[in-house]
């Protein structure tokens, strides 16, 4: 790698990538992280649940149909036997019963007696169908649907916010990896420069043109750089593992990442800092607005406690009492128990629970509004701070880039002077160190600009 170009991209060392190695770009890393993210999967499940709540809310507007069946076994009872003893007695000539007694009164008494006896059957079974339709519930059904819709909207926003946070974290981790990779490239470059100079000095020492002390100094500087390389390798490995962890995949030594750090030179658009537009884009504000809607509707529901509930009920019931479980009489429509009713219920006193529930609901609403107002105030301060930091980062980059160009020029001149015997070895080592520091400083500044730019995107809701 030429020392004239400061590489700010992954794979900057020019390593040979195995044919079987998986290579990830920035977008590949983000896509993989979203596919494997437990947070996104949890947010998706919450959205499914919220959607189901909306459907369930609509279900409350439909009638409720219930089927009830009961089988009762009563012990200690003898068989019930129906008969017509009164009718038979009335036919006895000695009773001198008239025609009305024989044909009407006697059979009626027999039926009454048999009906009373039926209550003593050992097996008593019934099956019934009831239908309940709420006609008026103080708006609770419709309001509950609106709350469910607001909750669903909140979960949709939460899902998008979770994805945005994943993208932000991957961008930061990806930039950290590129930073570590580029820092390694700078050390590799310094090692090559030092190694070249060391070989030159060794040749001079063998020719008697320099001293052993100069060879020792260069060897010491080379050893220090070698140690620094080991440290840089550890940082690179850590940055790689952090990125793989965020992506949700296991460690793989062959995995490679390719990309570059963004710089102001790319002429990226400056984020929109208009407060009115920020409020529309910021997902935390959108979620609070959805929560605000939910709490407002909850006040309406609590106020419904002061109003009546009107419901229409209808039922159909078939009862069968027998001596044996398996015996059933065929149901007849005129023998079924049929009813329809209109129910009106209203709470008159519940220990002030309705009143306090309304007070609590209003307090919850005010708490949400306070949170929203507080976030809106902080956004402006946050944006002003980030904007200042971003401006400073851009200004620093210009200065530090010039420092790199100047340090390269100084090193070239010092190296030429040293080889011509016009500069000391100490001056050459110092020039090498200053060049490495200048590049590291510029690299750190580029990273700082990326952090500030990403923070501005996040603060304005454009991430």
NORURDA-V793415 format. One record per pair of residues at least 6 apart in sequence whose C-alpha atoms are under 7 Angstrom apart, sorted by the first residue. I is the first residue (numbers start at 1). J is the second residue. Records with the same first field share a line. If there is no record, write none. Layout:
I = J / J
This chain:
1 = 189
3 = 189
4 = 408
7 = 182
8 = 178 / 182 / 260 / 261
9 = 178 / 182 / 258 / 259 / 260 / 261
10 = 178 / 181 / 182 / 257 / 258 / 259 / 260
11 = 181 / 257 / 258
12 = 181 / 182 / 185
13 = 185
18 = 254
21 = 254 / 255
22 = 254 / 255 / 256
23 = 255 / 256 / 257 / 258
24 = 256 / 257 / 258
25 = 257 / 258 / 259
26 = 174 / 259
29 = 247
30 = 167 / 170
32 = 247
33 = 246 / 247 / 248
34 = 40 / 163 / 166
36 = 247 / 248
37 = 248
39 = 162
40 = 159 / 162 / 163
43 = 158 / 159
44 = 159
46 = 155
47 = 152 / 155 / 156
50 = 148 / 151 / 152
51 = 152
53 = 148
54 = 145 / 148 / 149
57 = 141 / 144 / 145
58 = 145
60 = 141
61 = 141
62 = 133
63 = 131 / 132 / 133
64 = 131 / 132 / 133
65 = 130 / 131 / 132
66 = 129 / 130 / 131
67 = 128 / 129 / 130
68 = 127 / 128 / 129
69 = 126 / 127 / 128
70 = 125 / 126 / 127
71 = 124 / 125 / 126
72 = 123 / 124 / 125
73 = 122 / 123 / 124
74 = 122 / 123
75 = 122
77 = 120 / 122
79 = 121 / 323
80 = 117 / 118 / 120 / 121 / 323
82 = 114
84 = 110
85 = 110
86 = 106 / 110
87 = 102 / 106 / 107
90 = 97 / 101 / 102 / 106
91 = 102
118 = 321
121 = 321 / 322 / 323
122 = 322 / 323
123 = 321 / 322 / 323 / 324 / 325
124 = 320 / 321 / 322
125 = 319 / 320 / 321
126 = 318 / 319 / 320
127 = 317 / 318 / 319
128 = 316 / 317 / 318
129 = 315 / 316 / 317
130 = 314 / 315 / 316
131 = 313 / 314 / 315
132 = 311 / 312 / 313 / 314
133 = 311 / 312 / 313
134 = 310 / 311 / 312
135 = 310 / 311 / 312
136 = 309 / 310 / 311
137 = 308 / 309 / 310
138 = 304 / 307 / 308 / 309
140 = 301 / 304
143 = 297 / 301
147 = 294 / 297
150 = 290 / 293 / 294
151 = 290
153 = 290
154 = 287 / 290
157 = 283 / 287
161 = 283
164 = 463
170 = 243 / 246
173 = 242 / 243
174 = 243
175 = 261
176 = 239
177 = 236 / 239 / 240
178 = 260 / 261
179 = 443
180 = 232 / 235 / 236
181 = 236
183 = 440
184 = 229 / 232
186 = 436
187 = 225 / 229
190 = 436
191 = 222 / 225
194 = 222
198 = 215 / 218 / 219
201 = 215
202 = 215
204 = 210
205 = 211 / 212
214 = 425
241 = 251
244 = 250 / 251
262 = 450
263 = 446
264 = 394
271 = 456 / 457 / 460
272 = 460
273 = 460
278 = 460 / 461
279 = 285
281 = 461 / 462
282 = 460 / 461
285 = 372
288 = 368 / 372
292 = 365 / 368
295 = 361 / 364 / 365
296 = 365
298 = 361
299 = 358 / 361 / 362
302 = 354 / 357 / 358
303 = 358
305 = 354
307 = 346
308 = 344 / 345 / 346
309 = 344 / 345 / 346
310 = 343 / 344 / 345
311 = 342 / 343 / 344
312 = 341 / 342 / 343
313 = 340 / 341 / 342
314 = 339 / 340 / 341
315 = 338 / 339 / 340
316 = 336 / 337 / 338 / 339
317 = 336 / 337 / 338
318 = 336 / 337
320 = 328 / 329
379 = 459
383 = 456 / 459
386 = 452 / 456
389 = 452
390 = 449 / 452 / 453
393 = 445 / 448 / 449
394 = 449
397 = 442 / 445 / 446
400 = 438 / 441 / 442
401 = 442
403 = 438
404 = 435 / 438 / 439
407 = 434 / 435 / 438
408 = 435
410 = 431
411 = 431 / 432
414 = 423 / 428
415 = 428
417 = 423
418 = 424 / 425 / 428
457 = 463
